Amino acid sequence: EEVRMHVWLTDKRSSGKIVFLQLRDGTAFFQGIVRKNDVSEEVFEAAKGLRQEASFYLTGTIHEDARSHFGYEIQISDLEVVSNNEGYPITNKEHGIDFLLDHRHLWLRSRRPFAIMQIRNRIFKATVDFFENEGFVKFDAPLLMHSAPEGTTELFHIDYFDHDAYLSQSGQLYGEVGAEAFGKIFTFGPTFRAEASKTRRHLTEFWMMEPEMAWMHQDESLDLQERFLSYVVGQVLEHCEYELSILGRDVDKLRPAAEGNYTRLSYDDAVKMLQEAGKDFKWGDDFGAPDEAFLSEQFDRPFFIVNYPVAIKPFYMKKNPENPLTYLCADVEAPEGYGEIMGG
């Protein structure tokens, strides 16, 4: 079939009478071929003269090609240059992370950040779809707050018309108000933590999803969390196969998470597992990153750790009627050493 597309050039190479163009259109990366004998001299010279990130229209015919990850490529018959850029800074060589972050608005065009953002977009859609299908109301909490939800001082301060205000650390307290009005709500938006840390576990700005449910007990909450996480991973596996392949992600390690059946491990049993493995850990300690990594290596899918000691959790949690030294609470730990990804 003959098609007309608008594209950008990511790379090119020529071999005498053939020019191979590596292209992107915002949805994927693919190859177009310009053969000298099949086009006018003007078109062939224009193809040879294209520079990285040139933008142009092309007309061509789709052909099967088993070497392509799609199974197809485009035999180009005509092209119309819109802009032939010069001096694009991100070339096909190794660049340091500082350089890429300084040029992040351009780095988004590269394969890895492209794949990450597409997967993030699918996670966002899956999250909203899931909670809407479960009867939740999307509830927007303010981003400017007068105090910290959990009493911490690690907040970004703002002079708000001669009053003190802070960037939101959590929408939780507002979500609780919403749940008492609507029964089930979820907030989903940017949150901020003013911790001068530089690890993958400490981000100063990130998007957090926080549901609040009235009339729901712990087992029902754990069921909901499991359904949510398995649904999101399932949607990514179904719709983002191409993007996962760009990242080199082993999808076989993701599939168990989409199947559900998550283990519910008590805090007591988690302590025993660490002690039996020779770890220096005693009842009442909070799990550090090495502890979480060890526990997560024992499972092929996410799992819950439930009912932590009162001393290491926030004041607002509900006491465990079967053991007043613990709260009714749970964290979801991800396998492969990633650690905690949800808390409730």
N, C-alpha and C positions, 0 to 999 in steps of 0.2 A: 504494500500500500504506500502511496506517495503521501508524505506529510510535510507540513511547514511548521517550524519551531523557532522559538527565540531562546538563545543559549549563551553561555559564557564559556570561554576556553580555559581549561586548567593546565593543559600541557599539549605539546605536539611533537611529532617527529616525522621526518620525510625520508623516503627511500627512492630516489630517482624520480620516477613517474607517479609516485603515490605519496599522499600526505595523510598521516594518521592524526586525527584531532581527538583529544580527550575533552569531553564536554560535560557540562552540568546545566540543568534547567531549574534548579531549586527543589526538585523531587528526587533526583538520583544522579549518578555519574555514569557516563556511557561513552561509546566510541563512534565517531563518524569518519568516513573515508572519502577522500577526494582523489579520483583517478584522472590523470592528465588527459587520457584519450577519450574520457566521457564528458568533459566540460570544456568551456571556452578557455582560451589562454588567459583572459582577464580574471576569470574565477579561480583558475589554478594559481596564478600569481598572488591573488588576494589571500588564498588559503596559506600559501607559503609565508606570507608576510604577517600573519596574525601573531600577536604577542599575548603573553599570559594575561588572562582576565579580559581579553577583548570580548565585546558583546556584539552579537550579530544574529540575523535571521538566516535560517538555512531551509532549503527545500531538498528532499531526498526520499529514497525508497528504503523501506525496512527489509532487511534480509536476515535469514537465520544464520547464526554463527555459534557453534558449540563452545568456542573459546570464551565467549562473553558470559558474565555471571547472569545476564538476563536470557541468554540464548539468541540475542539479536544484535545487530549493529545497523548503522545508517549509511547507505551509499549516497553521498551528497552530489546533487546535480547543479545547485546554485546556492550562492550565499550573498547576503547584503550586510555589509559592515555598518554597525551603528557607532561604535567607538573602539578604536584600537589603542589600548592603554600602553603606557611606557613606564618602566621603572617600578613595577609592582613589587613591594618589598618582601613578600613571603614566597620564596622560590623553592624549588625542589631540592632542598638541602636541609641538613639538621639545623634547627634554630633553637636557641635557649628559651626556657619558659618565660623569663622576664621580657624578652623581645616579643614573644607571641602575645603576652598579656598587654603589652604596650600597644600592640596592633590588633587587639581582640575584635574590633569591628570588622576587620578584614579576615582574621583567622576563622571566623564563623563560616567562611566559604570553603574551608578545608574539610576533608572527609571525616576526621575524628569529631571535631565539635559539631559538624552537621549531623552525624549519627546520634551523638549525645542529645542534642536539642530535639531531634525527631522522637527519640524514645521518651524524653521528658514530656513532650507534648502528648504522647499517647498515655503516659501515666496520669497526667492532668485530666485528660478526657475520661479515662477509666474511673478515676476517683469520683468525679462529679456524677458520672452515669451510675456508678454503684450506689452511692448514697441517695440519689434521687429515686432509684428503683426500690430502695429499702424504705422509702417514705420519709426521708430526712428533708429538712428545709435548709437551704444555703443561707447562712447568717453571717453578715460581715461585721467583724469587731473593729473598733477604731485603731489606727496605728499610733496615735498619740495618747499616752496614758499619764495619770497623775502619780502613780506608784507602781512598784513591782508586784506582780501576782504572787511571787513566792518569797518576798522579803530580801532578795539579793540586791547588792549594790552595783552589780555589773551591768549598768544600763547606759544608754546614750542620752545625755542631758540636752534639753532644748529650752531656751528662753522663750516662753510662749506668752507674748503680750504681757510681760512683767510677772509672769507666773512660771513656776517650775513645771516642766513636762518631760516625758521620756518616750523614746521610741519603743514600740510594743515588744515585750518579751514573749507574750502569749496572749491569745484571745480567750483563754479558758474562762476567766471570771465572767466575761460578757456572754460566753457560750452557755454557762450555767443559767444565767438569767433567761436566755433564749429558750433553753430546754423546758423551763417552767412555764413558758408561754405556748410552745409548739410541740412539746413532748420529745422530739428528736431533731437536733440541728447539727450542722457541721460548719466550722469556720475553715477557711483555706486561703492563706495569703502570706505576705512577707512578715517575718519576725526578725528581731535584732538582739544580739548579745555582745556586750562590750568587753569581751575577754581577749586580752592581748596574747592569744595563742596561735600557733601555726601548725595545726595538725588537721587531718581529715575529719576529726571528731569535733572540732571547734570552728564553727563558721560564724562570722559576724553578721551575715545576712543570709537568710534562707527562707524558703516557703515551707510552712508547716500546716498540716491538716489536723484539726482537732474536733472530733465529734463529742457531743454531750447528749446523754439519753436519760430521761426520767423513767421511772418504773422499770428499770432493767437491772438484773442481778448479775453477779460475776460470771457465772457460766454462760449466760446469754451474751454478755459482753465479749467473752473469749470466742464464742461461736461467731459473732459478728466480725471480730478482728480477723479470724481465720478466713472467713468468706471474702472479706475485703482484700486481704493480701493475695490470696490464691486467684481472685478475679483479676487483679491488676497485673500480676505476673502472666496469667493466661492471655490477657489482651496484648501484652508486649510480645509474647511468643507468637501470637497469631498474626499480628500486624507489622512487626518490626524485624522480621527475619533478615532482611537486607541490611538494616542498620546494625544489628547484632553481629553480622558477619564482618562488617567494616571494622568493628571494634575487636574482632577475634574472640568474641564471647562464646564459651562452651555452653550451648543451649541445653545439653543433656544435664548439666548441673542446675539449670533453672527449672526444669520440668517438674521435679518433685514439689517445689513450692507451689506450683499451679494445681497440684493434685489434692492439697489440703492434708488432713490427717496429721496435724501438728501435735507433738508430744507436749503434755502439760506437766512440767517438772517443778516440784515444790522447791522453795529456797533450801529447805532442810536437805533434800536429796542432792541438790546441786553442791552444797557444802561437802556432803559425803563423797561425791565424785571427785572433787578437788583434793580432799584429804587422802583418799585412797590412791590418788595419782602422785602423792608425795608433795603436793603444793602446800606452802605455808599460809594456810587460810583457816580462820576460826569462825564459829557461828557469831553473827553480829557484824562481821566485816562486809563492806560493800565490794562488789565485783569490779576489779580493774580491767583494763584492756587485755592483759595476758590471760586473766581468768576467763573472760568472755570468749576469747579466742580458743582456749582449750575446750571449753564446753561446746562451742559451736562445731568443733571438729568431730564431735561424737554423733552428729546428726547430718542427714543429707538434705534437710529442709528446715525452714524456720521452726522454732519451738518456743514455748512459753516458760518463763520462770515465774512462779506465782507465790504470793504471800511473803513479802519481805519483812524483816524486823522493823518495828515502829521507829527505832532510833535513827534509821538511815533513809526514811521517806518523809515527804512533806506532811504537815499537820492535818490537812483536810481529808485524808483518806479514812476509810471506814475500818474500824477495828474488826478483826477476825473473831467471831463469837466462839470458835473452837479453840483459839489460842490468842489471848489478849496481848501477847508479846509481838504479834504480827498484824499487818494490815491486809485487807482484801485488795490486792493489787497484782499487777502482772507486767512483765516486760517481754517483748518479742525479740528474740535473738536470731540473727541471720547466720546461715552456715558459711563455710569457707573463711572463717575468721573475721567476718565483718562486724560482729557484735550487735549491740542493741539498735533496733531500728524503729520500734514503737514502744510506748509505755502507756499504762492505763490503770 
